[in-house]
Amino acid sequence: MVAFVSSLVGFIVFFAAYGWSRMPYLVYPTVTVDSALTPPAMYSALIVTLVVGLVLVVPALLVLAYFAIRGDSGAADSSTH
């Protein structure tokens, strides 16, 4: 577990340092951080899509986890026949 956490921290530090060293360019020399910003209308669409996706996916995952933990798939048990 210690090795996993330390490698994860190392990756995050490396990724952040690499990103910081490339500032302000995302794609040198054409795309800067300022030119890559999304318009406010796009942010609204992203938030609405995120909320709708969470409303659909989270209950389905909860039902899946419930049946996986309970061990009942709804199929007939062949061992009782």
C-alpha positions in Angstrom: 0.0 0.0 0.0 2.9 2.4 0.8 4.4 1.7 -2.6 1.1 2.5 -4.4 0.5 5.7 -2.5 4.1 6.9 -3.0 4.0 6.1 -6.7 0.6 7.9 -7.0 2.0 11.0 -5.2 5.1 10.9 -7.4 2.9 10.8 -10.5 0.7 13.7 -9.3 3.8 15.8 -8.4 5.4 15.0 -11.8 2.2 15.8 -13.7 1.7 19.1 -11.8 5.4 20.1 -12.3 5.2 19.3 -16.0 2.0 21.4 -16.4 3.5 24.3 -14.4 6.6 24.3 -16.6 4.5 24.5 -19.8 2.6 27.6 -18.5 1.0 29.6 -20.1 1.1 27.4 -23.3 -1.0 24.3 -23.6 0.1 23.6 -27.2 3.2 25.7 -27.9 3.1 28.3 -29.5 -0.5 28.5 -30.6 -2.8 27.6 -27.7 -2.5 29.5 -24.4 -4.5 29.0 -21.2 -6.4 32.2 -21.9 -7.3 31.2 -25.5 -8.5 27.7 -24.4 -11.1 29.0 -22.0 -14.7 27.7 -22.6 -17.5 30.2 -23.0 -20.0 30.5 -20.2 -22.8 28.9 -22.2 -20.6 25.8 -22.6 -20.1 25.6 -18.8 -23.9 25.6 -18.3 -24.3 22.8 -20.8 -21.6 20.8 -19.1 -23.1 21.2 -15.7 -26.6 20.2 -16.9 -25.1 17.2 -18.6 -23.2 16.2 -15.5 -26.3 16.5 -13.3 -28.4 14.5 -15.7 -25.7 11.8 -16.1 -25.3 11.5 -12.3 -29.1 11.3 -11.8 -29.1 8.4 -14.3 -25.9 6.6 -13.4 -25.8 6.8 -9.6 -29.1 5.0 -8.9 -28.2 2.3 -11.4 -24.9 1.7 -9.7 -26.6 1.6 -6.3 -29.0 -1.0 -7.5 -26.2 -3.0 -9.0 -24.2 -2.8 -5.8 -27.3 -3.8 -3.8 -27.8 -6.9 -5.8 -24.1 -7.7 -5.9 -23.8 -7.5 -2.2 -27.0 -9.3 -1.5 -26.1 -12.1 -4.0 -29.5 -12.3 -5.6 -29.5 -11.9 -9.4 -33.2 -12.7 -9.8 -32.4 -16.0 -11.6 -33.9 -19.2 -10.4 -31.6 -21.2 -8.2 -30.7 -24.4 -10.0 -29.5 -26.2 -6.9 -33.0 -26.6 -5.4 -34.4 -28.6 -8.4 
